Amino acid sequence: MRLHARVVNVLAAVLSVACAPAFAATTYVKAGRLLDVESGRVLTDQAIVIEDARITAIGPAASTPVPAGATVHDLSTKTVLPGLMDAHVHLHGDADLQGYRRLAISLPAAAIKGAKNARTTLLAGFTTVRVPGSPGYADVALRDAIANGEVEGPRILAGGIAIGITGGHCSDNNLLPAEYKAVGEGVADGPWAVRQKVRQDVKFGADFIKTCSTGGVLSKGTEVGAPQYSLEELKALVDEAHALGRKVASHAHGATGIRNALLAGVDSIEHASFIDDEGIALAKKHGAVLVMDIYNTEYILGEGEKAGFLPESLEKERRVGATQRENFRKAHQAGAIMGFGTDGGVYPHGLNARQFSRMVQFGMTPLQAIRSATVVNARLFGIDKDVGVLKPGYSADLIAVDGDPLQDVAVLENVGFVMKQGRVYKNTAKE
């Protein structure tokens, strides 16, 4: 595993054509409109002063002078808001490499794809993402390469190797016959084996733990709603992860698997397609976040056959998509905490923001959808003292768009300015 991580790191560094761009010690941003995502207020004619990577002041431009020697970015015709966050992105996979095509992707190839897709995601306005598992700890290596300035990409919370049962979704390799003896990296059966896998993930640098408590859409031979792991096993996994200071994200489509994961104490439920009233009540009781990827069904059903999705996966998605969207509406109306996660990599990277309009279509206001990708995800990630809002002392992660996202949330699909930690990675504005 350690050798794999080194290989990934080297390849990621080679792929990068240059280190992260140089930036002035002091930066001054003129914001025509600034969205306060906590209050929902839009402030006009604002100025943001940034020292190195952090915001030091925000106030009316008329009374906030430009510091001597500062680099000025004039976004006076734009709406400025915090950098966006996606809680469920598979950076090392591409949308057109599904089903048996996955068998042709080596770890080095996945590493190169990860670096490519990380940059695409950042330029789409997503300055922080959570990667729920990658082969060979490729997500850990990519996280570190980005942090070291070797590769351009969002801040990453890495899940390491996803943990699950023999033959289960997200952990095992079910595409090959028995004589190949193909076993996934994350397979663990029984409470003590599960604890060992958690310890291994922590050893090799995982920021959180990903598990699967039901079958999935894109795995061969698993029933999308069928439970995976007993409650005893899930409790052992969560107990070990929390004892080691790691949160747990559980892939779960079916109601029983969702209930088991919530009773075990997981921090987020991914997908939550068939969640029932009991599951919603448990999520509210325990403060768990529901991360429901309600955009990607359109890509799967529209482009899936061409992209290599297995016929059984397409059939499962036909059963899941519409129900998941209605349950998104139901869970939101009931007051569950809703995060923003898209399953990027199932659809082409960089289209993450398309989910905002679907969240609004299925019950949210534009502000609620934006909050899910800023303040809510920041709390879920455990970094809400550093990112998620624009305030003095916070990391200078911000984006700018034309128009008013509170009136038309789809404007977030065309981000023209991206700053992460004080560095400008994209600026299409005429200054």
C-alpha positions as CSV (number, residue, x, y, z in Angstrom):
1,M,0.0,0.0,0.0
2,R,2.8,2.4,0.9
3,L,4.5,1.8,-2.5
4,H,1.2,2.5,-4.3
5,A,0.9,5.8,-2.5
6,R,4.4,6.8,-3.5
7,V,3.7,5.9,-7.1
8,V,0.6,8.0,-7.1
9,N,2.3,10.9,-5.6
10,V,5.2,10.9,-8.1
11,L,2.8,10.5,-11.1
12,A,0.6,13.4,-9.8
13,A,3.6,15.6,-9.5
14,V,4.8,14.7,-13.0
15,L,1.4,15.5,-14.5
16,S,1.4,19.0,-13.0
17,V,2.8,21.4,-15.5
18,A,3.7,23.9,-12.9
19,C,3.4,24.6,-9.2
20,A,0.4,26.5,-7.9
21,P,0.4,30.1,-9.3
22,A,2.2,32.8,-7.4
23,F,0.1,35.2,-5.5
24,A,0.6,38.6,-3.8
25,A,0.9,38.7,-0.1
26,T,-2.0,41.2,0.0
27,T,-5.1,41.0,-2.3
28,Y,-8.0,43.3,-2.5
29,V,-11.3,42.0,-4.1
30,K,-14.1,44.4,-5.1
31,A,-17.4,42.6,-4.9
32,G,-20.4,44.1,-6.6
33,R,-22.7,41.8,-4.6
34,L,-21.5,39.6,-1.7
35,L,-23.7,36.7,-0.5
36,D,-23.7,36.1,3.2
37,V,-24.7,32.5,3.2
38,E,-25.5,32.4,6.9
39,S,-28.0,35.3,6.9
40,G,-29.0,35.1,3.3
41,R,-28.4,38.8,2.8
42,V,-26.8,40.2,-0.3
43,L,-24.4,43.1,0.5
44,T,-23.6,45.5,-2.3
45,D,-20.3,47.3,-3.2
46,Q,-18.2,45.3,-0.7
47,A,-14.4,44.9,-0.4
48,I,-12.5,41.8,0.8
49,V,-8.9,42.2,2.0
50,I,-6.8,39.1,2.0
51,E,-3.4,38.6,3.6
52,D,-1.6,35.6,2.2
53,A,-4.3,32.9,2.4
54,R,-6.8,34.4,4.9
55,I,-9.4,37.1,4.9
56,T,-8.5,39.9,7.1
57,A,-11.3,42.4,6.5
58,I,-14.7,42.7,4.7
59,G,-16.6,45.9,4.5
60,P,-18.1,48.6,2.2
61,A,-15.6,49.4,-0.6
62,A,-16.1,53.1,0.0
63,S,-14.6,52.8,3.5
64,T,-12.2,50.0,2.9
65,P,-9.0,51.4,1.4
66,V,-6.8,49.4,-1.0
67,P,-3.7,48.4,1.0
68,A,-0.4,49.6,-0.4
69,G,1.0,47.1,-2.9
70,A,-2.1,44.9,-3.0
71,T,-3.2,43.0,-6.1
72,V,-6.7,44.2,-7.0
73,H,-9.4,42.0,-8.5
74,D,-12.4,44.0,-9.7
75,L,-15.5,41.8,-9.4
76,S,-17.9,44.8,-9.2
77,T,-20.2,43.4,-11.7
78,K,-20.3,39.9,-10.1
79,T,-21.8,38.1,-7.2
80,V,-19.2,36.8,-4.8
81,L,-19.8,33.8,-2.4
82,P,-17.8,31.2,-0.6
83,G,-16.1,28.4,-2.5
84,L,-18.4,25.5,-3.0
85,M,-18.0,22.0,-1.4
86,D,-19.0,18.6,-2.7
87,A,-19.3,15.8,-0.2
88,H,-19.1,12.9,-2.6
89,V,-16.7,13.0,-5.6
90,H,-14.8,10.1,-7.2
91,L,-11.9,12.1,-8.6
92,H,-10.0,8.9,-9.8
93,G,-12.9,7.7,-12.0
94,D,-14.3,9.0,-15.3
95,A,-17.9,8.8,-16.3
96,D,-17.2,6.9,-19.5
97,L,-15.2,4.1,-17.8
98,Q,-18.0,2.1,-16.2
99,G,-18.7,-1.6,-15.8
100,Y,-16.0,-3.9,-17.2
101,R,-14.1,-0.9,-18.6
102,R,-12.9,-0.3,-15.0
103,L,-10.8,-3.4,-15.2
104,A,-8.5,-1.8,-17.7
105,I,-7.6,1.2,-15.4
106,S,-4.3,0.7,-13.6
107,L,-3.4,2.5,-10.4
108,P,-1.0,4.9,-12.2
109,A,-3.7,5.6,-14.8
110,A,-6.2,6.4,-12.0
111,A,-3.6,8.7,-10.4
112,I,-3.3,10.7,-13.6
113,K,-7.0,10.9,-14.0
114,G,-7.3,12.1,-10.4
115,A,-5.0,15.0,-11.0
116,K,-6.8,15.9,-14.2
117,N,-10.3,15.7,-12.6
118,A,-9.2,17.6,-9.5
119,R,-8.2,20.6,-11.6
120,T,-11.5,20.4,-13.5
121,T,-13.5,20.3,-10.3
122,L,-11.6,23.3,-8.8
123,L,-12.2,25.4,-11.9
124,A,-15.9,24.6,-11.6
125,G,-15.9,26.5,-8.3
126,F,-15.6,23.6,-5.9
127,T,-12.7,24.5,-3.6
128,T,-13.2,21.6,-1.2
129,V,-14.4,18.0,-1.8
130,R,-14.7,14.8,0.1
131,V,-13.5,11.7,-1.8
132,P,-15.2,8.6,-0.5
133,G,-12.5,6.0,-1.2
134,S,-10.0,5.5,-4.0
135,P,-7.7,2.6,-5.1
136,G,-4.4,2.3,-3.4
137,Y,-4.9,5.4,-1.3
138,A,-4.7,7.5,-4.4
139,D,-7.0,10.1,-2.8
140,V,-4.5,10.5,0.1
141,A,-1.6,11.0,-2.3
142,L,-3.6,13.5,-4.4
143,R,-4.7,15.4,-1.3
144,D,-1.1,15.8,-0.3
145,A,0.1,16.7,-3.8
146,I,-2.5,19.5,-3.9
147,A,-1.6,20.7,-0.4
148,N,2.1,20.8,-1.4
149,G,1.4,22.9,-4.5
150,E,2.4,20.1,-7.0
151,V,-1.1,19.8,-8.5
152,E,-4.0,22.2,-8.9
153,G,-7.1,21.0,-7.3
154,P,-9.6,21.5,-4.4
155,R,-8.8,20.9,-0.8
156,I,-9.5,17.1,-0.3
157,L,-10.8,15.1,2.6
158,A,-9.7,11.6,1.7
159,G,-11.6,8.4,2.6
160,G,-8.8,6.0,1.9
161,I,-10.1,2.5,1.1
162,A,-13.8,2.0,1.3
163,I,-14.7,-0.8,3.7
164,G,-17.4,-3.4,3.1
165,I,-18.4,-7.1,3.0
166,T,-17.2,-9.9,0.8
167,G,-19.0,-9.5,-2.5
168,G,-20.4,-6.1,-1.4
169,H,-20.8,-2.8,-3.1
170,C,-17.8,-0.4,-2.8
171,S,-15.4,-2.8,-1.3
172,D,-15.1,-6.0,-3.4
173,N,-14.4,-6.8,-7.1
174,N,-17.3,-8.7,-8.5
175,L,-16.5,-8.4,-12.2
176,L,-14.2,-11.4,-12.5
177,P,-15.0,-15.2,-12.1
178,A,-13.8,-17.2,-9.1
179,E,-10.6,-18.5,-10.7
180,Y,-9.1,-15.0,-10.7
181,K,-9.4,-14.9,-6.9
182,A,-10.0,-11.1,-7.1
183,V,-10.7,-9.6,-3.7
184,G,-11.2,-5.9,-3.2
185,E,-8.8,-3.9,-1.0
186,G,-11.6,-3.0,1.5
187,V,-13.2,-6.3,2.2
188,A,-13.6,-7.0,6.0
189,D,-16.1,-9.5,7.5
190,G,-16.8,-9.5,11.3
191,P,-16.4,-6.8,13.9
192,W,-12.7,-7.3,14.5
193,A,-11.8,-7.4,10.8
194,V,-13.8,-4.2,10.4
195,R,-11.9,-2.5,13.2
196,Q,-8.6,-3.6,11.6
197,K,-9.6,-2.0,8.3
198,V,-10.5,1.2,10.0
199,R,-7.1,1.2,11.7
200,Q,-5.4,0.5,8.4
201,D,-7.2,3.5,6.8
202,V,-6.2,5.8,9.6
203,K,-2.6,4.5,9.4
204,F,-2.3,5.4,5.8
205,G,-3.8,8.9,6.1
206,A,-7.6,8.7,5.7
207,D,-9.4,11.8,6.9
208,F,-12.7,9.9,7.3
209,I,-14.0,6.4,6.9
210,K,-16.3,5.3,4.1
211,T,-18.4,2.1,4.4
212,C,-21.4,0.6,2.6
213,S,-24.4,-0.6,4.5
214,T,-26.4,-1.6,1.4
215,G,-25.8,-2.8,-2.1
216,G,-25.4,-0.3,-4.9
217,V,-26.5,0.7,-8.4
218,L,-23.1,0.4,-10.1
219,S,-21.8,-2.9,-8.6
220,K,-22.3,-6.2,-10.2
221,G,-24.4,-8.7,-8.3
222,T,-25.6,-6.5,-5.4
223,E,-29.2,-5.7,-4.8
224,V,-29.4,-1.9,-4.5
225,G,-31.5,-1.9,-1.3
226,A,-30.2,-5.0,0.4
227,P,-28.5,-4.6,3.8
228,Q,-24.7,-5.1,4.0
229,Y,-23.1,-5.5,7.4
230,S,-24.9,-6.4,10.6
231,L,-25.6,-3.8,13.1
232,E,-22.9,-5.3,15.3
233,E,-20.3,-4.9,12.5
234,L,-21.4,-1.3,11.8
235,K,-21.3,-0.4,15.5
236,A,-17.7,-1.8,15.7
237,L,-16.7,0.2,12.6
238,V,-18.2,3.5,13.9
239,D,-16.9,3.0,17.4
240,E,-13.3,2.4,16.1
241,A,-13.5,5.3,13.7
242,H,-14.8,7.8,16.3
243,A,-12.3,6.6,18.8
244,L,-9.6,7.5,16.3
245,G,-11.1,10.9,15.5
246,R,-12.6,10.0,12.2
247,K,-16.2,10.5,11.0
248,V,-18.0,7.8,9.0
249,A,-19.9,8.1,5.8
250,S,-22.1,5.2,4.9
251,H,-23.4,4.4,1.4
252,A,-26.9,3.3,1.9
253,H,-29.9,3.0,-0.4
254,G,-32.3,0.7,1.4
255,A,-34.3,1.5,4.5
256,T,-32.9,-1.3,6.6
257,G,-29.3,-0.5,5.8
258,I,-30.0,3.2,6.4
259,R,-31.5,2.4,9.8
260,N,-28.6,0.2,10.8
261,A,-26.1,2.8,9.8
262,L,-27.9,5.5,11.8
263,L,-28.3,3.3,14.9
264,A,-24.6,2.6,14.7
265,G,-23.9,6.3,14.8
266,V,-22.6,7.2,11.3
267,D,-22.1,10.9,10.5
268,S,-23.6,10.9,7.0
269,I,-25.8,8.7,4.8
270,E,-24.8,8.7,1.1
271,H,-27.6,8.4,-1.5
272,A,-30.4,7.5,1.0
273,S,-32.6,6.6,-2.0
274,F,-35.3,4.5,-0.2
275,I,-35.2,6.3,3.2
276,D,-38.4,5.9,5.1
277,D,-40.1,7.9,7.9
278,E,-38.1,6.0,10.6
279,G,-34.8,6.7,8.8
280,I,-35.6,10.4,8.5
281,A,-36.5,10.6,12.2
282,L,-33.3,8.8,13.1
283,A,-31.2,11.1,10.9
284,K,-32.8,14.1,12.7
285,K,-32.4,12.6,16.1
286,H,-28.7,11.8,15.6
287,G,-27.8,14.9,13.6
288,A,-26.7,12.8,10.7
289,V,-26.4,14.5,7.3
290,L,-28.2,13.1,4.2
291,V,-26.0,13.4,1.1
292,M,-28.4,12.7,-1.8
293,D,-27.0,12.8,-5.3
294,I,-30.1,13.7,-7.3
295,Y,-28.5,15.0,-10.5
296,N,-26.6,12.0,-11.8
297,T,-29.6,9.8,-12.6
298,E,-30.0,12.0,-15.7
299,Y,-26.5,11.1,-16.9
300,I,-26.8,7.4,-16.1
301,L,-30.1,6.9,-17.9
302,G,-29.2,9.3,-20.8
303,E,-25.6,8.3,-21.4
304,G,-25.1,5.1,-19.4
305,E,-25.2,2.5,-22.1
306,K,-22.7,4.4,-24.2
307,A,-20.5,4.9,-21.1
308,G,-20.3,1.2,-20.4
309,F,-22.7,0.9,-17.5
310,L,-23.8,-2.7,-16.9
311,P,-27.4,-3.5,-18.0
312,E,-28.2,-4.5,-14.5
313,S,-27.0,-1.1,-13.3
314,L,-29.2,0.8,-15.7
315,E,-32.1,-1.3,-14.6
316,K,-31.4,-0.5,-10.9
317,E,-31.1,3.2,-11.7
318,R,-34.5,3.1,-13.3
319,R,-35.9,1.9,-10.0
320,V,-33.8,4.3,-7.8
321,G,-33.7,7.7,-9.5
322,A,-37.3,9.0,-9.2
323,T,-37.8,7.5,-5.8
324,Q,-34.6,9.1,-4.5
325,R,-35.7,12.5,-5.7
326,E,-39.1,12.3,-4.0
327,N,-37.5,11.1,-0.8
328,F,-35.1,14.1,-1.0
329,R,-38.2,16.3,-1.0
330,K,-39.7,14.4,1.9
331,A,-36.5,14.4,4.0
332,H,-35.9,18.1,3.4
333,Q,-39.5,19.0,4.3
334,A,-39.2,17.0,7.5
335,G,-36.2,19.0,8.6
336,A,-33.4,16.6,8.0
337,I,-29.9,18.0,7.5
338,M,-29.2,17.9,3.8
339,G,-25.6,18.1,2.5
340,F,-24.4,18.6,-1.1
341,G,-22.9,15.6,-2.7
342,T,-23.1,14.6,-6.4
343,D,-21.2,11.3,-7.0
344,G,-18.9,13.1,-9.4
345,G,-17.2,10.6,-11.7
346,V,-20.5,8.9,-12.3
347,Y,-21.2,11.9,-14.5
348,P,-18.4,14.0,-16.1
349,H,-16.4,16.0,-13.6
350,G,-16.9,19.7,-13.5
351,L,-20.7,19.5,-13.8
352,N,-21.2,19.4,-10.1
353,A,-23.2,22.6,-9.9
354,R,-26.0,21.2,-12.1
355,Q,-27.3,19.6,-8.9
356,F,-28.3,22.9,-7.4
357,S,-31.2,23.4,-9.8
358,R,-32.4,19.9,-9.1
359,M,-32.3,20.5,-5.3
360,V,-34.5,23.6,-5.9
361,Q,-36.8,21.6,-8.2
362,F,-37.3,19.1,-5.5
363,G,-38.1,21.4,-2.6
364,M,-35.2,23.7,-1.6
365,T,-34.9,27.4,-1.9
366,P,-31.8,28.5,-3.8
367,L,-30.3,29.8,-0.5
368,Q,-30.9,26.4,1.2
369,A,-29.2,24.6,-1.7
370,I,-26.2,27.0,-1.5
371,R,-26.0,26.5,2.2
372,S,-25.9,22.8,1.8
373,A,-22.7,23.2,-0.3
374,T,-21.1,25.7,2.1
375,V,-22.0,25.9,5.8
376,V,-23.6,22.5,6.0
377,N,-20.8,20.6,4.3
378,A,-18.2,22.6,6.2
379,R,-19.7,21.3,9.5
380,L,-20.0,17.8,8.1
381,F,-16.3,17.9,7.1
382,G,-15.3,19.3,10.5
383,I,-13.7,22.4,9.0
384,D,-16.3,25.0,9.7
385,K,-13.9,27.2,11.6
386,D,-11.9,27.6,8.5
387,V,-14.1,27.5,5.4
388,G,-17.8,27.7,4.4
389,V,-18.4,31.4,4.9
390,L,-16.6,34.7,4.0
391,K,-15.4,36.2,7.3
392,P,-12.2,37.7,8.7
393,G,-10.0,34.9,9.9
394,Y,-11.4,32.4,7.4
395,S,-9.5,30.9,4.5
396,A,-9.8,33.0,1.3
397,D,-11.9,30.5,-0.6
398,L,-14.3,32.4,-2.9
399,I,-16.0,32.3,-6.3
400,A,-17.8,34.8,-8.4
401,V,-20.6,34.5,-10.9
402,D,-22.7,36.7,-13.2
403,G,-26.3,37.3,-12.0
404,D,-28.0,36.5,-8.7
405,P,-27.9,32.8,-7.6
406,L,-30.7,33.5,-5.1
407,Q,-33.0,34.3,-8.1
408,D,-31.5,31.7,-10.5
409,V,-29.3,29.1,-8.8
410,A,-28.2,27.8,-12.2
411,V,-25.8,30.7,-12.6
412,L,-23.5,28.6,-10.4
413,E,-23.0,26.3,-13.3
414,N,-20.8,29.0,-14.9
415,V,-18.3,30.2,-12.4
416,G,-16.0,32.9,-13.7
417,F,-13.6,33.5,-10.8
418,V,-12.1,30.9,-8.4
419,M,-9.9,31.7,-5.5
420,K,-8.7,29.0,-3.0
421,Q,-6.5,29.9,0.0
422,G,-5.8,33.3,-1.5
423,R,-4.6,32.0,-4.9
424,V,-6.6,32.8,-8.1
425,Y,-7.0,29.8,-10.3
426,K,-9.6,31.2,-12.7
427,N,-10.6,34.7,-13.7
428,T,-12.6,35.4,-16.8
429,A,-13.6,38.8,-15.7
430,K,-12.4,41.9,-17.6
431,E,-10.5,43.9,-15.1
